[in-house]
Each structure stands twice: as structure tokens, then as C-alpha cells.
């Protein structure tokens, strides 16, 4: 069986071509078509497949089978033996060419500047990523290093360094300064970008780096023990800049300032909000403590005469602890206070005045048992946590005495 001639190897800019249909077979809800020649790039090496048309049929997928043959998934059948006029979706193809070339250039910069070895590329519909094995297992790099890589790549884009793709002879291949060894044994295709990037690759690329326009590194983060670098190139990078520009100016307008002063304005607002939060917390704390003091005047009494204050407080465990400590300064007080922690649970502080003969540690421990909670402590002061129902359990135990 003759293999499909892959036209994109020689001309990544070829968008229309004629081809003979060699095979066509139904495959689920689509058809598998094999041609004698094709400019459609199949999904491989992290670069997605091309789309377009074969005659009137739409190409929805292009892939390579285990034998290395190229197949086109179409939404309509084609007659074997027929010749079809084929068209590539050029905007999609060129976008992928830009992202793939940017991958090479970022990988080269990471290798030359930081010793990173790229082990995988993924081009998605919005951003692209490369996974990198860094020296000493490093999985993050500084913003300054990200900027170094980005500047290195864009300097070459600005110089419009040439991009060359070819199949070298075996002897020539041995002498080439490849960034990393080829992953295939024969028929190795090499891509060189400028004078310091050269690697084996079967993807489609522009003929010069200037056609990338702009490359923006979006970030670098750990993933599965490696570092994942995300980036955009070409129109994707322009759209990213436009979106950031619009958001920055919108935010500046909302704050009645300029974009140059935006960071300082936001920092000042954060500091003001922090101060306001401290003041609000102080006011809330005072309100809660004052309310508990008033409640102590009218709270029900236990059989021994002690005042019982049992309730949830509008605050955290630290506030509950402070409130209990304040309440038991009075004689004859039992304070059972809880602070909600979410999902029906709470942190508890059980405390009593020195003249009250009730063991708070035991009370809290017994109240926790039915709900699988935890708690215990001294006779006069105990802390724990668990179901919010523990408060009612302890309250009922005291009232029943």
C-alpha cells in the first residue's frame, strides 16, 4: 500500500490541492478517507489537526494509524478513485504554525538560559503549554527569569530570523547541533530557527520568526514534578494584550486614576480595607461582649443558683474564649459558648466562675460523645469542637441536674 504523500512537509503554506481518493469507509457517524497526497496535518507532537474540506465534505479530524498512514475523518462519503479539490482552513493552520514555532523558541531559550529540557507540547484553542524538566527538579522560576525567556524569544521575532525545515541525510544529521536527540530512528525532519535553535520536528512552521508577531509567556507552574509553561503567540498574543489593556483602563476609570497609578491606588485601597476590617472586627467584638454582659443579667438560673449562658456567638473561637473569660469574672456564672465553623459544626468554650461546682471538662466531654466530637479540659475551663448540637446537649444536661 502506497503511503499518502504529506505535502505540508515541503510547503506549510499550501492551502489548496488536488488529490485522488484511495479509500473511503464508514466509521460510526463519520467516514474515514485516505488520499494519495494530502496537505492536511494530522494531530501529532502536541499540534492539533487541520480542518477544511475535501470536495463538498468537511474534514473534522486528521490522524495517523499504527502503520503510519494518514486518514481524514469527513462528514460525507467520497468515491474511491475520484479526484477532489481540497482546501485547508488557513486561519487555523497559521495559528498552529505560530504556536508551534513559539514552542521551539521558548524551549530553546529555557535550554540556553536555564538548562531546562522540554518534554511535551500541547496546543489548545486558547493557550499553549510546554512541560519542562528543570535542573535539580526545580518546578518554578522567578518572574525575572520568565521575562528573560520572553525577551530572548521576542528579540528573535523582531529580527525575523529564518525558519528552515528539511530532511537531512544521515551523515549530515549526525553533525547537526540538535537541542535534543530525535525520537524516531529514520526519516528525521529537522527544524532550525535562527542560529541557535535546531531540533527534530514534523510539525508545520512559518518561514521566518517575524511572522509570529508577538510571543507572551503567561506563566510557569509545577505539574507532576515538572514545570509547565503557558504561552500565546501571534493573534492570540495580540488578543491577550488587548484584553489586558481594556481591563486595566476599565479598572483605572472605575478608580478615577490612570493606568500608571493603578497599582498604587489598589494598594492604598487594600490598606484602607484592612484598616476598616480591623475597626469593624473591634466593633463587632465589643457588640458581642456587651450583648453577653446584658444577657447575664436576665439569663435563667440552674438549681444551684448559677446563671446559665448557652449560645453561639457571632465570631470565631478566639472571641468565644475571650467572652467566656470575661463572663466568669462575675460570681455564679456558667458560660457555654460556641463559634460556628461551617457545615453544622462549631468550636466550643465551656467555662464557669470560681464559686460554681460544675466540672466543665467532663461536661464538654460528655456532650461530645453522642456526636463523635472532641473536648475536655480543666474543671473551670474546657475547649473542644464538633457538631453544633453539642451545645444543646450540654445545656440540657445542666438543666436536668
Secondary structure, DSSP 8 states (H G I E B T S, - for coil): ----EEGGGT-TT--EEEEEEEEEEEETTEEEEEESEE----SBTTB----EEETTEEEEEEEE-TTS-EEEEESS---TT-EEEEEE-HHHHHHHHHHHHHHHHHHHHIIIII--EEEEEEE-SS-EEEEEE-GGG-----HHHHHHHHHHHHHHHHHT-BEEEE---HHHHHHS--SS--SSSSS--EEEETTTEEEE--S---SBGGGG--EEEEEEEEETTEEEEEEEETHHHHHHHHHHHHHHHHHHHHTTS-GGGHHHHHHHHHHHHHHHHHHHHHHHHHHHHHHHHHHHHH--B-TTS-EEEEEEESS-HHHHHHHHHHHTTSSSEEEEEEEEEETTEEEEEEEE-TT----HHHHHHHHHHTTT-EEEE-SSEEEEEEETTHHHHHHHHHHT-
